[in-house]
Each structure stands twice: as structure tokens, then as C-alpha cells.
């Protein structure tokens, strides 16, 4: 059995869109996404514009934080355990 390089479980990210001065609506960029990628495996993200591909990559690269869910890369939880991240 291969080790999992990336594990994503129940990931969610929401943005708010303003509709005037006090009103806003929620826009789900990533809604309950789960997948895993084994070491040495190639994985692709396909989808139409606005489906959350860039938001998912930004979460995986720690440029965004997820609203809920779990992400681990090479056994380290994100965004908390960033010892492996290049400074």
C-alpha cells in the first residue's frame, strides 16, 4: 500500500458577495470536497470556470485557509503543521 501524499476530507470554503451596503450572500467556492493522492501519483483538477479549482490549490499551498475540513500533505496537517513549508 502506498503512502498518501495529499489527503483532503470534507473541505469547504465560502466567500461573501456584497449586495449593497449591509446585505451579502454566501458563495461556496469549495463545498464538501474529499480526495487523496498517493505518493508518485499524478492528479488533475478539471471543471468549469468558478468551480473552485484555484481556491482548492490556494488552500493546499496555504495561501487561503479552509472554513472547515481537513487537509494533510506528507503526513502534516495544514495549515497548523507548516514545518515542511519552504520559507
N, C-alpha and C positions, 0 to 999 in steps of 0.2 A: 504494500500500500504506500502511495506517495504522500509526502508531507504537503499540507495545504499552504501555499504561498500567500493567498488572499482569501479571507472569509468575510462575507458580508451577510448579516442577518437582520431582517425587518427594518431596513434603513429608510428613514423618512426625512425630508427637508421641505420646509414651507417658506414661501416668500409672501410678503404682503404687498398688495397693489392698492395705491390710494385712489379713491373715487370721490375727490373733493376734500374739504378741509378736515372733517372728522371721520369720514367713512372710509373703510378699507375692506378688501376681500382677500381671502387666502388663496394662494396659487400653489398647488403641490407640484414641486419640481421633481421630487423623488418620493414615491409612495409605496412603501412596503416592498422594497427590493431585497432579494436574497439570492446569493450565488457563492460558489467557491471556485478557486483556480488552483490546481496542483502545481508544484514546482516543475518547471520545464514546459508547462502547457502554455499554449497561445490562446488568448481570449479576445474576442472582439465585441464592441458595443455598436449595435445597429438600431436605428429608429428615426422617426421623422423629426423635423425641427421642433424644438420645445418639449421634447420627451424626457429631458433630464440627463442626457449623456455628459454634458460639460459639468453640470453640478455634481454628478457622481465622481468624475475624475478630480474635481476640486476638493471633494471630501476625502478621497483616497490620498491626495497629496497634501492634506492638512491645511489647505487654503480656506476651506469652509468647515464649520462644524455641523454635524447632523443634529436634527431636532430629537431624534430617537433612533434606536437600533444599535447594533454592534458591528465594529469593523476591526479586523486584526490582519496585520501583514507580517509574515515570517514569525508568527507567534507573539508579536507585540500588539497590544490593544491601542487603537487610535481614538482620540488624539492624546490620551494620557501618557503612554509609554513611548516617548519620542527619542529614546537614547540612540536608536539606529539612524535617525534622520540626519542628513548632511547639514552642517551649519554654515 
